[in-house]
Amino acid sequence: MKLREEARRTRDAIIRELERHGVTDYAVVMRGRHPAVEFTVQGATHFVTFSTTRTDHRARHNQVAMARRIAEGRHRHRGKDERITECSSSTH
């Protein structure tokens, strides 16, 4: 998949962060109109989407931070009942 320079930088930063935390099972995929890095942590599949165009100057930092929190098991997500729940090792 061909990505613009900004998107390649974001993708590479996310992958570096995942590898820094020992995550080796990942792939770059398209989720609708946006690329995403899809990866597995403790048996659960997660993904971090990112834009292909220039965005807010903190966007890359925020996406990398999300990948870091997921890899460390600290990511919070909304469940089906819309309450924020702690991420567990089970499949979501």
C-alpha positions as CSV (number, residue, x, y, z in Angstrom):
1,M,0.0,0.0,0.0
2,K,1.4,3.4,-1.0
3,L,1.3,6.0,1.8
4,R,2.2,9.7,1.9
5,E,5.3,10.8,3.7
6,E,3.4,11.9,6.8
7,A,1.6,8.6,7.0
8,R,4.8,6.6,6.5
9,R,6.4,8.5,9.4
10,T,3.4,7.8,11.7
11,R,3.3,4.1,10.7
12,D,7.1,3.7,11.3
13,A,6.8,5.5,14.7
14,I,3.9,3.2,15.8
15,I,5.8,0.1,14.7
16,R,9.0,1.2,16.5
17,E,7.0,1.7,19.7
18,L,5.4,-1.8,19.3
19,E,8.8,-3.4,18.7
20,R,10.3,-1.6,21.7
21,H,7.7,-3.3,23.8
22,G,8.3,-6.8,22.2
23,V,5.3,-6.8,19.9
24,T,6.4,-8.6,16.7
25,D,3.0,-9.8,15.4
26,Y,1.7,-6.8,13.4
27,A,0.6,-5.8,9.9
28,V,-0.4,-2.6,8.2
29,V,-3.9,-2.9,6.9
30,M,-6.7,-0.6,5.5
31,R,-9.7,-0.1,7.7
32,G,-12.2,1.7,5.5
33,R,-10.4,4.8,4.2
34,H,-7.7,4.9,6.8
35,P,-4.6,2.7,7.2
36,A,-4.0,1.0,10.6
37,V,-1.3,-1.0,12.3
38,E,-3.1,-4.2,13.5
39,F,-1.2,-6.2,16.2
40,T,-1.7,-8.9,18.8
41,V,-1.0,-8.4,22.5
42,Q,-1.6,-11.2,25.0
43,G,-3.8,-13.1,22.5
44,A,-6.0,-10.1,21.7
45,T,-6.0,-8.3,18.3
46,H,-5.8,-4.5,18.5
47,F,-5.3,-1.7,15.9
48,V,-4.3,1.9,15.8
49,T,-5.6,3.9,12.8
50,F,-3.9,6.9,11.5
51,S,-4.5,9.6,8.8
52,T,-2.9,9.6,5.4
53,T,-2.9,13.4,5.3
54,R,-1.4,16.1,7.5
55,T,-3.2,16.6,10.8
56,D,-2.8,18.3,14.1
57,H,0.9,18.4,15.2
58,R,0.2,16.1,18.1
59,A,-1.6,13.4,16.1
60,R,1.5,11.2,15.6
61,H,2.4,11.5,19.3
62,N,-1.2,10.5,20.3
63,Q,-1.2,7.4,18.0
64,V,2.2,6.3,19.3
65,A,1.0,6.8,22.9
66,M,-2.1,4.7,22.2
67,A,0.1,1.9,20.8
68,R,2.3,2.1,23.9
69,R,-0.6,1.9,26.3
70,I,-2.0,-1.1,24.5
71,A,1.4,-2.9,24.4
72,E,1.8,-2.2,28.1
73,G,-1.8,-3.4,28.9
74,R,-2.8,0.1,30.1
75,H,-5.2,1.0,27.3
76,R,-8.8,1.9,28.3
77,H,-11.6,1.4,25.8
78,R,-15.3,1.8,25.6
79,G,-17.3,-1.5,25.9
80,K,-20.7,-2.2,24.4
81,D,-22.4,-0.5,27.3
82,E,-20.4,2.7,26.6
83,R,-18.7,2.6,30.0
84,I,-14.9,3.0,29.9
85,T,-13.4,-0.4,30.9
86,E,-9.9,-1.6,31.5
87,C,-8.3,-3.5,28.6
88,S,-7.9,-7.2,29.5
89,S,-6.1,-10.0,27.8
90,S,-9.3,-11.5,26.3
91,T,-10.3,-10.8,22.8
92,H,-12.4,-7.7,22.3
